[in-house]
Amino acid sequence: MTYKDIVTKLSENATKADMEKLTDLTSAFLETVSGADKLIMRIDMELNPLFTRETAECAVSKMRNEDGTIGAHWNYETATSVLHDKGWSFHPCDWYYVLNMVYSDYYDAEMDNEYYFKLAADFLKDKDAPAGKAKKYYLAMRGEK
């Protein structure tokens, strides 16, 4: 029997308690498996095309920035404050990821913060982009679907 078979059969008559038990067992197993973070991100992508705060912070924490630092240049609170101050309506978690991503990839000591704010906004305003562009970009850069 495959995992899919078990889940399919269970879901036909499952109670909430049954699904919680299955989730707990699956989660406990995944915590022991190398590369489980990639699977969890793929599952999250299927269920939610936008970053959550947790997935955005995880992605940002792994950034190797052109200025030689690792991780966030702007923390979540600062990034979302900028978002609100500018009056933009981007998804806050996507904004946090993209703002830090453009800083990480396009760092230039001669540029001020406004430069990065504009790059991030332009990235998210792309009319040709699919919904969930930020997370899809993140997965594509990691070689995932």
Residue pairs with C-beta under 8 A, 6 or more apart in sequence:
7 22
10 18
10 19
10 22
11 19
14 22
30 36
30 39
30 40
33 39
37 58
38 142
38 144
41 55
41 58
41 139
41 144
42 139
42 144
42 145
44 52
44 55
45 132
45 135
45 136
45 139
45 145
49 131
49 132
49 135
49 136
50 91
50 93
50 94
50 132
50 134
50 135
51 59
51 91
51 93
51 94
51 96
51 97
51 134
51 135
51 138
52 93
53 76
53 92
53 93
53 96
55 93
55 135
56 76
56 93
56 94
56 96
56 97
57 72
57 76
57 96
59 97
59 138
60 71
60 72
60 96
60 97
60 100
60 101
61 70
61 71
61 72
62 70
62 71
63 70
63 71
63 72
63 100
63 101
63 104
64 70
64 104
65 71
65 73
65 103
65 104
65 107
66 104
66 105
66 106
66 107
67 73
67 107
67 109
72 100
73 100
73 103
73 104
74 82
74 96
74 99
74 100
74 103
76 96
79 92
79 95
79 96
79 99
79 100
80 92
80 95
80 96
82 99
82 113
82 117
83 90
83 92
83 95
86 117
86 121
88 95
88 121
90 98
90 121
90 124
91 134
94 124
94 133
94 134
94 135
95 120
95 124
97 134
97 135
97 138
98 120
98 123
98 124
98 134
99 116
99 117
99 120
101 120
101 123
101 134
101 137
101 138
102 116
102 119
102 120
102 123
103 116
106 116
106 119
108 115
123 133
123 134
124 133
124 134
126 133
130 136
139 145
